[in-house]
Amino acid sequence: MNTIGSRHRSLRDETVDELRRLILSGEVEPGERLSELSISERLGVSRLPVREAFRRLEAEGLLKSIPRRGVRVVELDSHELAVVREVRMALEVIAVNKTVQRNDPEVMQALRNSLERGRKAVDEDDREALSGLNEEFHELLAEGAGSHFLSETLRAVRNQAHHLVGGVSAAVGPSWEEHSAIIRATVDGDAELAAMLMRRHLADRHAHQGGTSPA
């Protein structure tokens, strides 16, 4: 069995990433109680990195501690979702504005490369590749802003938004079309257009299917 305890990447980061994946994919359900022992056995690691993962994911809003009983996965809450979406929209607009202002050559080239890969994925109807590009899009804009704090905060807010609607959106095609338009405005240096497209994109994704599909 290939557990994360048998790999060579930072065990702490691997544990956080894998537990986050289990939560966002729904493999552990909203409201489910988790213990250090059960998760350490499931992931093949000691309890120490699991304890750290609990702290990290509680800070991200995916877990909630229960005194003397471990933690539980945060349950769906429409009010919290509305607040998370409002915060996310503000932060994503800040990120795209900062990315245009900084005009980091490496980030801009990475965005251009993603456009090329996106065109190929659309031509080949490669939904898995498009899904990866959609996630990469937001990471690149956060990186382009040049702020570790903004990047980490945005990642936590996006994860929380995905979790509160029950997983990552299946609308990968429409999302990529909107993302590619934002990328073009960004690499062209048009901050106003890029910010407007970002607001519209997030509003459209939030309204999709009665407001239950993340961007």
Secondary structure, 3 states (H helix, E strand, C coil): CCCHHHCCCCHHHHHHHHHHHHHHHCCCCCCCEECHHHHHHHHCCCHHHHHHHHHHHHHCCCEEEECCCEEEECCCCHHHHHHHHHHHHHHHHHHHHHHHHHCCHHHHHHHHHHHHHHHHHHHCCCHHHHHHHHHHHHHHHHHHCCCHHHHHHHHHHHHHHHHHCCCCCCCHHHHHHHHHHHHHHHHCCCHHHHHHHHHHHHHHHHHHHHCCCCC
